[in-house]
Structure formats: structure tokens, C-alpha cells
Amino acid sequence: MKKRDIKKNSGQKKESLVESLKLPKDICMGAMKVTMTGNHEAWIENYRGILEYSENLILLQGKTCQVCFEGTCLSIDYYTNEDMKISGCIACVRFI
Amino acid sequence: MIEFLKYIRGYLRIRVSGFSPERFMNLCSNKGILLWKIVREGDVYYMNINLKGFRALRPIVRKTGTRVAILERYGLPFFLPKLLKRKVFVGGLLFAIAFWMWSSLFIWDIELSGNYRITDDMFQSFLKENDVIVGMKKGELDIETLEKEIRRSFPEITWASARLSGTKLLIDIKENDAPIIKEQEEKQAGSNLVSPYAGTVVSMIVRSGVPMVSVGDTIEAGAVLVEGRVPVYNDDATVREYIYVDADADIILEHTREFSDRLSFDYIKKEYTGREKTRVYLRFGDEQLKMPQDRPFLIYDSVIRESRPLLFEKLSIPVYMGTYTYREYMNVEYKYSREEAQEQLSEKLFTFLASLEEKGVQIIEKDVKIDTNDNFWIISGLFLVREPVGDSVAVEKIVIGEKEIDE
């Protein structure tokens, strides 16, 4: 319990530091960046890898959390170390 | 652009199956191998991978326990060896490149601009004389000398510039707008004004010289009106010397002018029968290719239309296409009716009158009639006109009394 509190505390400190220095949050906090145009295309940056990939579901592992894209006809247009693009009919984006 | 680069580097379409294709993809991206167009069908994944990445794939495949199969190969690294096997094609390609480079050593077109009074034909024959022709080697052309030669041969060109643009020789010239001043001969002062006609002097204003006639005088043709030799008298009224001036005066002479012209009764008119024949020809430089053919009609004239296809113009290739149109005609004899003859003749009269008017001639009386004789309509007219006269004629110099001057 205590350890967790400390971790939480340091997380808060880090966030306020990043905020005050006006640094980009996605890089410093290790957050995922998802850009969507409508429900057909999505660009994702700052992820670790794919956990699951099927036509109806794509599950991505981020640095702090997981993201799940649900929909139909999902496919990955390209996939590199930095970013990826998902196209298809996206119905739902969930952060787990 | 990216697609093109991918094509240059080469890529493959692969099929990945096995235990954990997701892990395979993650490892690929970690190693910096680009994957795209990833599609899942059931348990197998299809994706594109670049050639370099595929070569580094073996450890990943071993680690993940997946199976990779190549479906298709794309790109230059696969296409080129196939191409090189076709020896004749490669030879032809090399030959084409060599020919292209060799042919760019020549001048294929000459373009002239800026000429107004000098016609293209004139300039072309000038270029031919100086051995500047289409198809000559670029190395043989000395632009400096050519420019100098242009200015030397055509004094009316004030500025000339020639330059090579690719295989095209562009010549820019500028002609002198102002007329060229010819150097006038040094003329010794002293000229008379002489009347070319016989008639009566109506008015006379003398600016320089000694008037020899006065208003109302009737003079012969060739009579001196104003003399350019002005005498200077001694006290005893003898001539001491003469001062020579160019006589200048406005003199109006009333005299009779005649006009006559004739028109034959019948005339020949070209009448086109409407029958035409057209022949197409091709021209390469000065060589003309056309279908051999007989005399198309008994009497005909021909119209030539020539053009250069746009492609050849852009590529500066001297290939021209054109047509000859032969039009048959007949020489038909017609007779002028009285009205037609009158019209024709009065037109001639009008041009004569207009030319008089241009010279500042005033017409006082006129008497015109149209007659016929054996074969012609004849128009004749008498005009009483008032016309400014005076032709400059050099005056004879008289040397007088040398003795007197000596004393």
C-alpha cells in the first residue's frame, strides 16, 4: 500500500513538473497518442506492440496501458517501431 | 514518392502463419523492419516486407516459431536481372542512349526572331552562304563570328545575338527603326528652278534666287523660272561677281494635262472548274518526298500548304508535312459591256485623279470622253489644272572679269 502511494505521488510530481515546463505529455509521460479521422482511420504512436490482431479487434500494448480498437474489417496499413496506421470501420476505442 | 522508393529497394508479399504472429510483428518493429498492408485471414497473416528486412528475418522466425512463405516479389532488384537476360533489348537501349547523345552534337533547328523588314528567306540564304545550316555540328559553329557577320552583312541590323539552346540555334536580331541616313554628296550651291510644262504662271512666291518670270507670263516647257545665280553689281552697274544659291520658290502654273487609257473589248478570266486534286508530301530538310504523278490537269494552278507536326517542332526535327492542291481552271474570254467598260475606265481615271490630288494639283476644268475604236474602249481627258512646279537643275557657272578682280 505504501509503495503504491509513493509511486502515485511521484507520478503526480512528474505530471506537475512536465506541466510547468510545458513539455509534450505524450513523450514524457509515456502516454499513447491516437489520432483519428472519422471512424475509418487511426494513427497510433508511442506503443510497445500488438497483443492481438483480428478483423474485429486490435489490442495494443502501450507503456502505461492497453488500447483496444473494436470494429469490422480492421487492417493494419503499416507497422513500424514509431507509429502504425489502422484502417477499417472502428466502432469503439477502449483503454484498459 | 515513397511507393517509388519502395519499388527501387524491392519488397515481398509474405504469408505468416504459426503460433504467435503478433509477437512476430512486434519483434519486426523492434528491429526496425517495416511492415505494411497487414491483413488477417483466419489464422494466417499476409503482409508486405522490404527486401532488407526479409534478409534479417531468420532469427525472428526461429524465435517465434512462425512460418514465413514468399507469395510475390516486387521491385527493381527482381526485375533488373530478368531484364538483363534480354540481351537484344539491353543492346537496343544502350544504342538508343548513344544515338541520342551523338545526335545532340548537331544543330537541328534554326529560329530567327525580331526581323521585320528582312524576310526569313533572305536570312536563310545568308546563313547558307556562311555555312550555317541545319544538321551542322555544334563545334563547327563560331557564334561570335556569326554575330559579327550578321551585323556586317545587314547594316540595318543594329543588334544581333545568337545562342544555342539544346540543339536549337536561336538568333535574335533588332533592326534599326529609324531610316538609315545616306551620306549626301557634298553639293555645290547653285541650282535653278525649271518648269517641266508649258503654261501660264498663276502665282509665285520666291524665297531665294532671281525670278525670271512674273505672274501672268506664258512660258514654254523647260523655261527657267527662278535663277540660282544672283549677280552682285558694281557702282557702274556692271556685274562684279555672282553668288550661287539654290533657288527656292512656290510657283503655281496653270496648264493642260492629258489623260488617256484604253481597254480591249475582250478579256480573259480564270474560271475554276471546281475540280481539285490534292497530293500529300513529306519534307526532310531540303529533301521532298512526294508521290510521282502526271500532269493533273491541262491548265491548273497549285496551292501549297505546309506545316510541321507539333512533336517535330518541339523536338527540333526538320520534318514537314504538306499538301499540294491542284485546281483546274479554264481561260474564258469575255467581252466588256458598255457599263462594265465605263466602270473599269472610270476607275483608272479616279486613280489618276487621286495621284494628282496627292501632288497638290488643283483641277479647274475637265473634259472626259469615252470612245471606241476597232478593238478598244478609249478614255481620253483634258484637264486644266493648277499645279505647283519647279525642278531643281544645276546652274551653269560663269567666271567673269578675272582681270578686274586682279586689279
Interface residues (C-beta under 8 A of the other chain):
Chain A: R48 G49 I50 L51 E52 Y53 S54 E55 S75 I76 D77 Y78 Y79 T80 N81
Chain B: P21 E22 R23 M25 N26 C28 S29 N30 G32 L34 L35 W36 K37 I38 V39 R40 Y45
